[in-house]
Amino acid sequence: MAEIENSAPLQIPLHTLHSEAGARFGTFAGYDMPMRYEAGAVAEHEWCRNAAALFDVSHMGVIEIRGDNRALALESVVPAAVTELAVDRGRYTFFTSESGGVLDDLIVTNRGDYLQIVVNAGTKHDDLAHLRSSIGDQVEVSDLLDTAILALQGPQAVAALLPHAPELGNLTFGYGSEIRIGGATAWASRSGYTGEDGFELIIDASDADELATILLSDERVKLAGLAARDSLRLEAGLCLYGHELTPDISPIEAGLLWAIQKRRRIEGGFPGAETIQQQIIEGPPRTRVGLSSDKRPVREESVLLDDAGTEIGFVSSGGFGPTFDGPIAMGYVPPDHQRSGQTITAVQRGKENPMTVTELPFTPHHYYRG
């Protein structure tokens, strides 16, 4: 008899803690993830904008790269200037395809004697295989580590964390430090996916419960789920892999030229460099824009039409923005339809919805840069 594959979703290390906190779970990237809690996603969204929300993103993958030529080797598969990355600094980048698309976006951090890479949950096994097949003969690529990742986000995040790790007060956006909190060691980076100030903490899975309990003992900190995280990143105009980024969408189309440092734009030397360099010079055939409406929210894959009713693009993400106080979306349109204030029609399930091209981000970023 053939063996029946167990398709039950995986559990993150703090599953029990979330369950006891009243989480409503949903499957995301093969994991049983807390989507929202009793207060609801809108309340969690607003708490993050005004206080400090704690998100569990332990489904994401952490990989370490070691070896004398680790930075140069990684530059052969990403367009970031890794060799110039200061110790303790993280940098946003992506694995590019030979056609110039994006295989995954990631954060690479220079941890001194090794590089730390944080990748998306749904692609982490493919990313690991990609690294090993591409540069595994030059460097040592670790297995996916047994870690938990907690993101403390919001204007009160620093005040809530500083009593436990005062050294973090001087960190600016993108930098990190190893800290001791409770009886455990964690890597804390001043970064996040909400547009707010905050920290992302990587810790051994076995120590995650203690860290979460310490953070949640502060009345300024409340748990928030993936639904709020998605509305927060949408308002902040941040890309989500599988939506704004895919193997068919280039970083230039996505408006991510800023993530390709000048040396790499000129030198190339990464997959798809010729296509990306051409788009830098000539401009991309389409571009990511923000869209807003005073009607109803639209969802991804809605078709976008011009005034003549001709299909010109698509919605990549959409929903309601609680802080923006209205329906918002991101999508892709030709360059001649990217001007703020232009009207575009979104069609979802046969219903037309007028949208206005709106400058990104929908809500301002509050990253701490010193």
C-alpha positions as CSV (number, residue, x, y, z in Angstrom):
1,M,0.0,0.0,0.0
2,A,1.3,3.5,-0.9
3,E,2.2,5.7,2.0
4,I,-0.4,8.5,2.6
5,E,1.3,11.8,2.8
6,N,0.5,13.8,6.0
7,S,-0.7,17.2,4.8
8,A,-1.4,18.6,8.3
9,P,0.1,22.1,8.7
10,L,3.3,22.4,10.6
11,Q,3.3,24.2,14.0
12,I,5.5,27.1,15.0
13,P,7.3,26.8,18.4
14,L,4.9,29.1,20.2
15,H,1.7,27.5,18.9
16,T,0.5,26.7,22.4
17,L,1.1,30.3,23.6
18,H,-1.0,31.6,20.7
19,S,-3.7,29.1,21.3
20,E,-4.0,30.0,24.9
21,A,-4.1,33.7,23.9
22,G,-7.2,33.1,21.8
23,A,-5.6,33.1,18.4
24,R,-7.6,32.2,15.4
25,F,-5.4,30.1,13.1
26,G,-5.1,29.7,9.4
27,T,-2.7,27.9,7.1
28,F,0.0,30.0,5.6
29,A,3.0,28.6,3.7
30,G,2.3,25.2,5.2
31,Y,2.2,26.4,8.8
32,D,-0.7,26.8,11.3
33,M,-0.3,30.5,11.9
34,P,-2.1,33.0,14.2
35,M,-4.2,35.2,11.9
36,R,-5.9,37.3,14.5
37,Y,-6.9,37.3,18.2
38,E,-10.1,38.2,20.0
39,A,-9.8,41.9,19.5
40,G,-9.7,41.5,15.7
41,A,-7.3,42.5,13.0
42,V,-8.3,46.1,12.8
43,A,-7.7,46.6,16.5
44,E,-4.3,44.9,16.3
45,H,-3.4,47.1,13.3
46,E,-4.3,50.2,15.2
47,W,-2.4,49.0,18.3
48,C,0.7,48.6,16.3
49,R,0.4,52.1,14.9
50,N,0.0,53.5,18.4
51,A,1.7,51.2,20.9
52,A,3.6,48.0,20.3
53,A,2.4,44.8,18.6
54,L,4.2,41.4,18.9
55,F,4.1,39.3,15.7
56,D,5.3,35.7,15.4
57,V,6.9,35.1,12.1
58,S,8.8,31.9,13.1
59,H,7.6,30.2,9.9
60,M,10.3,32.1,8.0
61,G,13.7,30.6,7.4
62,V,17.2,31.4,8.8
63,I,20.3,30.3,7.0
64,E,24.0,30.9,7.7
65,I,26.8,31.2,5.1
66,R,30.4,30.7,6.2
67,G,33.7,30.8,4.4
68,D,36.4,33.2,3.4
69,N,34.7,34.3,0.2
70,R,31.1,34.3,1.5
71,A,30.2,37.9,0.6
72,L,31.6,37.6,-2.9
73,A,30.0,34.3,-3.4
74,L,26.6,35.6,-2.4
75,E,27.0,38.6,-4.8
76,S,26.8,36.0,-7.6
77,V,23.1,35.3,-6.8
78,V,21.9,38.6,-5.4
79,P,22.3,42.2,-6.7
80,A,23.2,43.7,-3.3
81,A,26.7,45.0,-2.5
82,V,27.4,42.4,0.2
83,T,31.2,42.8,0.3
84,E,30.6,46.4,1.5
85,L,28.1,45.5,4.2
86,A,29.3,46.7,7.7
87,V,29.4,44.3,10.6
88,D,26.0,44.0,12.3
89,R,24.2,45.6,9.4
90,G,21.4,44.0,7.5
91,R,20.4,44.7,3.9
92,Y,17.3,44.0,1.9
93,T,17.9,42.1,-1.4
94,F,16.6,39.3,-3.5
95,F,17.5,36.2,-5.5
96,T,17.1,37.1,-9.1
97,S,16.4,34.7,-12.0
98,E,18.2,34.5,-15.3
99,S,15.3,36.5,-16.9
100,G,15.6,39.3,-14.3
101,G,12.7,38.2,-12.2
102,V,12.6,37.7,-8.4
103,L,12.9,34.2,-6.9
104,D,12.6,35.5,-3.4
105,D,13.3,38.6,-1.3
106,L,15.4,38.4,1.8
107,I,17.5,40.1,4.4
108,V,21.2,39.4,4.5
109,T,23.1,40.5,7.7
110,N,26.9,40.6,8.2
111,R,27.3,38.8,11.6
112,G,31.1,39.2,11.5
113,D,32.4,35.7,10.8
114,Y,29.3,34.6,8.9
115,L,26.4,35.9,6.9
116,Q,22.8,35.4,8.2
117,I,20.0,35.2,5.7
118,V,16.3,35.4,6.5
119,V,14.0,34.1,3.7
120,N,10.3,33.7,3.2
121,A,8.5,30.6,4.6
122,G,7.0,29.5,1.3
123,T,10.3,29.5,-0.6
124,K,12.8,28.7,2.1
125,H,13.5,25.1,1.0
126,D,13.9,26.2,-2.6
127,D,16.2,29.0,-1.4
128,L,18.4,26.6,0.5
129,A,18.6,24.4,-2.6
130,H,19.4,27.4,-4.8
131,L,22.2,28.5,-2.5
132,R,23.7,25.1,-2.3
133,S,23.6,24.5,-6.1
134,S,24.8,28.0,-6.9
135,I,27.6,28.6,-4.3
136,G,27.8,25.5,-2.2
137,D,31.1,24.6,-3.8
138,Q,32.6,27.9,-2.6
139,V,31.1,28.3,0.9
140,E,29.4,26.4,3.7
141,V,25.6,26.8,3.6
142,S,23.9,25.7,6.8
143,D,20.6,23.8,7.1
144,L,17.6,25.9,8.0
145,L,18.1,26.7,11.7
146,D,15.7,25.7,14.5
147,T,14.7,29.3,15.4
148,A,11.8,31.5,16.3
149,I,11.4,35.0,15.0
150,L,9.4,37.6,16.9
151,A,8.8,41.1,15.6
152,L,8.1,43.8,18.1
153,Q,6.7,46.8,16.1
154,G,5.2,50.2,16.9
155,P,6.2,53.5,18.5
156,Q,6.4,52.0,21.9
157,A,8.5,49.0,20.9
158,V,11.8,50.6,21.8
159,A,10.4,51.7,25.2
160,A,9.1,48.2,25.9
161,L,12.4,46.5,24.9
162,L,15.0,48.9,26.3
163,P,14.6,47.9,30.0
164,H,15.7,44.4,29.0
165,A,18.4,45.4,26.5
166,P,19.4,49.1,26.9
167,E,22.2,48.7,24.3
168,L,19.5,48.7,21.6
169,G,18.6,52.4,22.2
170,N,21.5,53.6,19.9
171,L,20.8,51.2,17.0
172,T,19.5,52.8,13.8
173,F,17.3,51.2,11.2
174,G,19.0,48.2,9.6
175,Y,21.5,47.5,12.3
176,G,21.4,44.7,14.9
177,S,23.0,43.5,18.1
178,E,23.2,40.3,20.0
179,I,21.4,40.7,23.3
180,R,20.8,38.8,26.5
181,I,17.2,38.8,27.6
182,G,16.0,36.6,30.4
183,G,18.2,33.5,30.3
184,A,18.5,33.5,26.5
185,T,20.6,35.1,23.8
186,A,18.8,36.6,20.8
187,W,19.8,38.6,17.7
188,A,17.8,41.9,17.6
189,S,17.7,44.0,14.5
190,R,16.0,47.4,14.2
191,S,13.8,46.5,11.3
192,G,10.3,45.3,10.4
193,Y,7.5,44.9,7.9
194,T,5.0,47.4,9.2
195,G,6.5,50.8,8.4
196,E,6.8,51.5,12.1
197,D,9.9,51.6,14.3
198,G,10.7,48.3,16.0
199,F,12.8,45.2,16.3
200,E,12.9,41.7,14.8
201,L,14.3,39.1,17.3
202,I,15.8,35.8,16.2
203,I,16.2,33.3,19.0
204,D,16.6,29.5,19.5
205,A,13.2,27.9,19.3
206,S,13.6,26.4,22.8
207,D,13.9,29.9,24.2
208,A,11.1,31.5,22.4
209,D,8.4,31.0,25.1
210,E,10.5,32.9,27.7
211,L,11.2,35.8,25.4
212,A,7.6,36.2,24.4
213,T,6.4,36.0,28.0
214,I,8.9,38.7,29.0
215,L,7.8,41.0,26.2
216,L,4.1,40.4,26.8
217,S,4.4,41.3,30.5
218,D,4.6,44.9,29.4
219,E,1.1,46.4,29.1
220,R,2.2,48.4,26.0
221,V,2.7,45.1,24.1
222,K,-0.1,43.0,22.6
223,L,-0.1,40.0,20.2
224,A,-1.1,40.6,16.6
225,G,-1.6,38.2,13.8
226,L,-0.8,37.9,10.1
227,A,-3.9,39.6,9.0
228,A,-2.9,42.9,10.8
229,R,0.7,42.4,9.5
230,D,-0.6,42.3,6.0
231,S,-2.7,45.4,6.3
232,L,0.2,47.2,7.9
233,R,2.7,46.3,5.2
234,L,0.1,47.2,2.5
235,E,-0.3,50.7,4.0
236,A,3.5,51.0,4.2
237,G,3.7,50.1,0.5
238,L,6.0,47.1,1.1
239,C,6.2,44.2,-1.3
240,L,5.0,40.7,-0.5
241,Y,6.6,37.8,-2.3
242,G,4.1,36.0,-4.6
243,H,2.2,39.2,-5.0
244,E,4.4,42.3,-5.8
245,L,7.4,40.1,-6.4
246,T,7.4,36.9,-8.6
247,P,9.8,35.3,-11.1
248,D,7.9,37.3,-13.8
249,I,8.4,40.7,-12.1
250,S,11.7,42.5,-12.0
251,P,13.0,44.6,-9.1
252,I,12.9,47.6,-11.4
253,E,9.3,47.1,-12.2
254,A,8.7,46.7,-8.5
255,G,10.3,50.1,-7.7
256,L,13.2,48.5,-5.9
257,L,16.1,50.1,-7.7
258,W,17.2,51.5,-4.3
259,A,18.0,48.0,-3.2
260,I,20.6,47.5,-5.9
261,Q,23.7,49.5,-4.9
262,K,25.4,51.6,-7.6
263,R,28.4,49.3,-8.0
264,R,26.2,46.3,-8.7
265,R,24.1,48.3,-11.2
266,I,27.2,49.0,-13.2
267,E,29.1,45.7,-12.7
268,G,26.3,43.3,-12.9
269,G,27.5,39.8,-12.2
270,F,24.2,38.4,-10.9
271,P,21.4,36.4,-12.6
272,G,19.3,38.5,-15.0
273,A,21.7,41.5,-14.7
274,E,21.5,42.3,-18.4
275,T,17.7,42.6,-18.3
276,I,17.8,44.6,-15.1
277,Q,20.5,47.0,-16.4
278,Q,18.5,47.6,-19.6
279,Q,15.4,48.5,-17.5
280,I,17.5,50.9,-15.4
281,I,18.6,52.7,-18.6
282,E,15.4,52.5,-20.7
283,G,12.8,52.2,-18.0
284,P,10.6,49.2,-17.2
285,P,7.6,48.1,-19.3
286,R,5.4,48.4,-16.3
287,T,5.7,49.7,-12.8
288,R,4.2,49.2,-9.3
289,V,1.8,51.8,-8.1
290,G,-0.5,52.5,-5.2
291,L,-4.3,52.6,-5.8
292,S,-7.0,53.9,-3.5
293,S,-10.8,54.1,-3.7
294,D,-13.8,55.5,-1.8
295,K,-15.9,52.5,-2.8
296,R,-15.0,49.0,-1.8
297,P,-11.7,47.1,-1.5
298,V,-10.3,45.1,-4.4
299,R,-8.3,42.0,-4.1
300,E,-5.2,40.6,-5.9
301,E,-5.7,39.5,-9.5
302,S,-8.4,42.1,-10.2
303,V,-7.9,43.4,-13.7
304,L,-7.1,47.1,-14.3
305,L,-8.6,49.0,-17.2
306,D,-7.9,52.4,-18.8
307,D,-10.6,54.9,-19.8
308,A,-11.2,53.1,-23.0
309,G,-11.8,49.8,-21.2
310,T,-8.6,48.3,-22.4
311,E,-6.8,45.9,-20.0
312,I,-3.6,47.6,-18.8
313,G,-2.5,45.8,-15.7
314,F,-3.5,43.9,-12.5
315,V,-3.9,44.3,-8.8
316,S,-1.2,42.5,-6.8
317,S,-2.5,43.2,-3.3
318,G,-5.5,44.9,-1.9
319,G,-7.6,45.4,1.2
320,F,-8.8,48.0,3.7
321,G,-6.3,50.4,5.2
322,P,-7.4,51.2,8.8
323,T,-4.9,54.0,9.3
324,F,-5.5,55.3,5.7
325,D,-9.2,54.9,6.4
326,G,-10.2,53.5,3.1
327,P,-9.7,50.8,0.5
328,I,-6.1,50.6,-0.8
329,A,-4.2,48.3,-3.2
330,M,-1.0,48.0,-5.2
331,G,-0.8,46.9,-8.8
332,Y,1.2,47.0,-12.0
333,V,0.4,49.4,-14.9
334,P,2.3,50.8,-17.9
335,P,4.5,53.9,-17.2
336,D,2.0,56.3,-18.8
337,H,-0.6,55.3,-16.1
338,Q,1.6,55.8,-13.1
339,R,1.0,59.5,-12.4
340,S,-0.7,60.2,-9.0
341,G,-4.2,61.3,-9.4
342,Q,-5.0,59.3,-12.6
343,T,-8.2,57.2,-12.5
344,I,-8.0,53.5,-13.4
345,T,-10.9,51.0,-13.2
346,A,-10.5,47.7,-11.3
347,V,-12.7,44.8,-12.3
348,Q,-13.4,42.1,-9.7
349,R,-15.9,39.4,-10.4
350,G,-17.4,41.4,-13.1
351,K,-17.9,44.5,-10.9
352,E,-16.1,47.8,-11.8
353,N,-14.5,49.9,-9.1
354,P,-12.9,53.3,-9.9
355,M,-9.4,53.6,-8.4
356,T,-7.1,56.6,-8.1
357,V,-3.3,56.2,-8.5
358,T,-1.9,57.2,-5.1
359,E,1.6,57.9,-4.1
360,L,3.3,55.1,-2.0
361,P,3.5,54.6,0.9
362,F,-0.1,55.2,1.9
363,T,1.0,56.0,5.5
364,P,4.5,57.5,6.3
365,H,7.3,55.3,7.5
366,H,8.6,55.8,11.0
367,Y,12.0,54.0,10.8
368,Y,14.5,55.3,13.3
369,R,17.6,56.6,11.5
370,G,19.2,58.6,14.3
